Amino acid sequence: MGKLKQCRRVLIIGGGLSGTTLSYFLSLNGIDSTILNTSSIGAASKVAAGLIKPITGKRITLSWNASEFIEFSKDFFQSLENKSGINLYSEMNFLQLFKTIGERNEWLSRSSIDSLKPFISDIAIGIEKNSDIKAPFGGIYLKHCAIVDPTAYFEAIYSVVAASATIIDEKFEADKLVLDNNGVRYESEQLFDRIIFCDGYRGYLNGYFSKIPFKPVKGELISIECDDLPDELIIGSGTHLIPKGKGQFLFGATYDWDDMTPYPTTNARNQLIKKLKNIIAHDFIITGHFAGIRPSVQDRRPVVGFLDEFPQVGIFNGMGSKGYLMAPMLAKHFSQHILEGTPLFEEISLSRF
Ligand SMILES: Cc1cc2nc3c(=O)[nH]c(=O)nc-3n(C[C@H](O)[C@H](O)[C@H](O)COP(=O)(O)OP(=O)(O)OC[C@H]3O[C@@H](n4cnc5c(N)ncnc54)[C@H](O)[C@@H]3O)c2cc1C
């Protein structure tokens, strides 16, 4: 395959968070895109809770590149709000509940670590006596957390990229794709300079990228109604209770590495009800139950880049459980790579496989 010509038109497969953020940053650099997207059951972006949170996991560590991602995603989602006139991003305090005395001690000792300090607000004094929340071991407030409303995000991004992107409700079929020295031909007529797969968890079925160790993770959430809970605070205890306004909340999500059926299950619903009853002191009504599959990779990093053997075929995938945190900044980073050949972060580069 010879040297590729400069990129002007891109075919993007998948119109979730990854495909749409990429299309947005390409459009800022004058690159048009066509997005083929089927709204398949199990796709992650539209069922996601949309939580952006810098500290994660049982080990209480800072996410990779957390400060940069937090700042970038805030600017991105707020500028999308300004451009579209649609509210989609809310900064919110996060109350992390301690499940045991041991967990409390661990949090208290780790909260003095320099890299974590900027993200920790205060010990939640008196929370043990709060009559809405069950917190016998107390809790701690975290800063720089936010919620993106996925439905509002898609309404906004579709309106903003409309001038430079054509979004087609169609399934990509590999036998319609022809690669040649000029780029990519799809359905024999349409010529593109690159094709980039943003096909989410279904990436593991994509023959071009069989060397990537995908490890998709199913997640389930319930939506509930409860008039007696605080409306301006995310509450976390391994699983998150997220206010959606007017007494509506989302609670989740579960993690399941074995069941890849894209449907809600009774087992997960019962698990979530049990966990929720452990942290709130009020009755609630379940108003919905959703499932999706996170596009994760074994080393838990995104996967971005072009194939050595087919340099016009790329991937932007593997956002795992942190798409709303990482996708905007990585989409800009990848678009600069496409336009100017700037090197990709080693941690996310396709070349690591
Ligand atoms: C239950 C749950 C809760 C989550 N909560 C959070 C959270 O709070 N915060 C956070 O940051 N992240 C969260 N995530 C993760 C986040 O949703 C993902 O990281 C992100 O949405 C991945 O986006 P994507 O565009 O790569 O994949 P997807 O959203 O899955 O999009 C892929 C798209 O490609 C389409 N597609 C696939 N194959 C084809 C084909 N052949 N032809 C055409 N179209 C195709 C699919 O239909 C889909 O629309 C959650 C995920 C789940 C499942």
The ligand as an SDF file (V2000), in Angstrom:
LIG
                    3D

 53 58  0  0  0  0  0  0  0  0999 V2000
  -24.7120    0.3580   32.0480 C   0  0  0  0  0  0  0  0  0  0  0  0
  -23.5720    1.2630   31.6500 C   0  0  0  0  0  0  0  0  0  0  0  0
  -23.2740    2.3750   32.4400 C   0  0  0  0  0  0  0  0  0  0  0  0
  -22.2110    3.2080   32.0850 C   0  0  0  0  0  0  0  0  0  0  0  0
  -21.9910    4.3210   32.8420 N   0  0  0  0  0  0  0  0  0  0  0  0
  -20.9950    5.1740   32.4930 C   0  0  0  0  0  0  0  0  0  0  0  0
  -20.7560    6.3490   33.2420 C   0  0  0  0  0  0  0  0  0  0  0  0
  -21.4350    6.6250   34.2230 O   0  0  0  0  0  0  0  0  0  0  0  0
  -19.7330    7.1670   32.8510 N   0  0  0  0  0  0  0  0  0  0  0  0
  -18.9570    6.8800   31.7560 C   0  0  0  0  0  0  0  0  0  0  0  0
  -18.0650    7.6630   31.4320 O   0  0  0  0  0  0  0  0  0  0  0  0
  -19.1640    5.7730   31.0180 N   0  0  0  0  0  0  0  0  0  0  0  0
  -20.1610    4.9190   31.3670 C   0  0  0  0  0  0  0  0  0  0  0  0
  -20.3700    3.7970   30.6380 N   0  0  0  0  0  0  0  0  0  0  0  0
  -19.4470    3.5000   29.5320 C   0  0  0  0  0  0  0  0  0  0  0  0
  -19.7620    4.3300   28.2870 C   0  0  0  0  0  0  0  0  0  0  0  0
  -21.1030    4.1780   27.9890 O   0  0  0  0  0  0  0  0  0  0  0  0
  -18.8710    3.8420   27.1320 C   0  0  0  0  0  0  0  0  0  0  0  0
  -17.5080    3.9940   27.4760 O   0  0  0  0  0  0  0  0  0  0  0  0
  -19.1200    4.6340   25.8530 C   0  0  0  0  0  0  0  0  0  0  0  0
  -20.4510    4.9580   25.7140 O   0  0  0  0  0  0  0  0  0  0  0  0
  -18.6480    3.8510   24.6500 C   0  0  0  0  0  0  0  0  0  0  0  0
  -19.0460    4.5420   23.5040 O   0  0  0  0  0  0  0  0  0  0  0  0
  -18.7980    3.9180   22.0530 P   0  0  0  0  0  0  0  0  0  0  0  0
  -19.2950    4.9090   21.0860 O   0  0  0  0  0  0  0  0  0  0  0  0
  -17.3910    3.4590   21.9510 O   0  0  0  0  0  0  0  0  0  0  0  0
  -19.6930    2.5870   22.0340 O   0  0  0  0  0  0  0  0  0  0  0  0
  -21.2820    2.4440   21.8350 P   0  0  0  0  0  0  0  0  0  0  0  0
  -22.0120    3.4490   22.6080 O   0  0  0  0  0  0  0  0  0  0  0  0
  -21.6050    1.0240   22.1030 O   0  0  0  0  0  0  0  0  0  0  0  0
  -21.5170    2.8000   20.3070 O   0  0  0  0  0  0  0  0  0  0  0  0
  -21.1900    1.9450   19.2560 C   0  0  0  0  0  0  0  0  0  0  0  0
  -22.1870    2.2030   18.1460 C   0  0  0  0  0  0  0  0  0  0  0  0
  -21.7890    1.4750   16.9790 O   0  0  0  0  0  0  0  0  0  0  0  0
  -22.9360    0.8840   16.4030 C   0  0  0  0  0  0  0  0  0  0  0  0
  -22.5130   -0.2460   15.5830 N   0  0  0  0  0  0  0  0  0  0  0  0
  -21.8740   -1.3770   15.9780 C   0  0  0  0  0  0  0  0  0  0  0  0
  -21.6470   -2.1860   14.9150 N   0  0  0  0  0  0  0  0  0  0  0  0
  -22.1710   -1.5230   13.8220 C   0  0  0  0  0  0  0  0  0  0  0  0
  -22.2590   -1.8510   12.4210 C   0  0  0  0  0  0  0  0  0  0  0  0
  -21.7910   -2.9910   11.9210 N   0  0  0  0  0  0  0  0  0  0  0  0
  -22.8550   -0.9530   11.6050 N   0  0  0  0  0  0  0  0  0  0  0  0
  -23.3400    0.2300   12.0810 C   0  0  0  0  0  0  0  0  0  0  0  0
  -23.2870    0.5730   13.4090 N   0  0  0  0  0  0  0  0  0  0  0  0
  -22.7130   -0.2960   14.2460 C   0  0  0  0  0  0  0  0  0  0  0  0
  -23.7750    0.4900   17.6180 C   0  0  0  0  0  0  0  0  0  0  0  0
  -25.1120    0.2510   17.2900 O   0  0  0  0  0  0  0  0  0  0  0  0
  -23.5890    1.7200   18.5020 C   0  0  0  0  0  0  0  0  0  0  0  0
  -24.5420    2.7070   18.1980 O   0  0  0  0  0  0  0  0  0  0  0  0
  -21.4330    2.9320   30.9390 C   0  0  0  0  0  0  0  0  0  0  0  0
  -21.7350    1.8390   30.1470 C   0  0  0  0  0  0  0  0  0  0  0  0
  -22.7850    0.9960   30.4990 C   0  0  0  0  0  0  0  0  0  0  0  0
  -23.1070   -0.1770   29.6200 C   0  0  0  0  0  0  0  0  0  0  0  0
  1  2  1  0
  2  3  1  0
  2 52  2  0
  3  4  2  0
  4  5  1  0
  4 50  1  0
  5  6  2  0
  6  7  1  0
  6 13  1  0
  7  8  2  0
  7  9  1  0
  9 10  1  0
 10 11  2  0
 10 12  1  0
 12 13  2  0
 13 14  1  0
 14 15  1  0
 14 50  1  0
 15 16  1  0
 16 17  1  0
 16 18  1  0
 18 19  1  0
 18 20  1  0
 20 21  1  0
 20 22  1  0
 22 23  1  0
 23 24  1  0
 24 25  2  0
 24 26  1  0
 24 27  1  0
 27 28  1  0
 28 29  2  0
 28 30  1  0
 28 31  1  0
 31 32  1  0
 32 33  1  0
 33 34  1  0
 33 48  1  0
 34 35  1  0
 35 36  1  0
 35 46  1  0
 36 37  1  0
 36 45  1  0
 37 38  2  0
 38 39  1  0
 39 40  1  0
 39 45  2  0
 40 41  1  0
 40 42  2  0
 42 43  1  0
 43 44  2  0
 44 45  1  0
 46 47  1  0
 46 48  1  0
 48 49  1  0
 50 51  2  0
 51 52  1  0
 52 53  1  0
M  END
$$$$
